[in-house]
Amino acid sequence: MEVDDGPVKMQDMLREYAELLRQSNDEGAKRMVMRMEGILEATDDSGRSTPHFAAVGGCMPILRLAISQNKEAANRTDDMGWTPLMIAASAGRVEVVRYLLSLPEVDVNHRNNNRQTALHYAASKNHAEVITF
């Protein structure tokens, strides 16, 4: 893959991109999306992709963009069966949870590999505002 400064490894760029999303640096993440074709769909070595990373940091513009381009991304699971909703609930990201629950395709009752749901994770972290949804 070619980027402005020459060939790079997708996984290296994906790590940088994921960190921008975890920090909710939507401007930096937008720049990477514009520079790197396919990064919205790329997955890391644990099966996480843009919706997972954006859910951690509450990076709403990129989360919305990824899901608008692929509705299935709203329920995408990583290697442990975690969805973006589970990650947002565990992190206490109320705005992300609210947005994801507004999407008809989101499976609120999805269970990960440990048989836990988003509600389990919100409760285990005492995220009362998330639980009330």
Steps between C-alpha positions, in 0.01 A plus 500: 500500500626847420454800725635852450834410657551165325412137563377417849362199678124506548526364855737780604266761358201324653662517845553874459144544372355295786687714752360818343148357534559387860605858577193632313728691264248514219700749292809280499288192428322679213836584344599134511167392349558740211858378448449126538248320289344210688590608851133523606468124438847391615529277807780464750643171627212464750231551236414855605423766243393864478171465691677326790777761522258791465272354769785496753583866449153627421613623158151552359580652157711202396262247658210649303706504181602134534145385568351716224729325254432152637194440720635159602790675674261597782490135613849395395666277758865474587673168571347487850151578374495862619286743301540879489197523733669279759817705484311829534294365791811376678678833444197702615468678165138611534486689170633199310256265676210734424598518133550126460170421671326734254604272213246228422773258397679503839451181700472619860482140626815377327718285726875485461718189538459527880119509462486862621293785351559874484275538804722265701804714426326830575379361833840353591657845454218683680407706196150585624426742216574228244289246687190721485488467120 
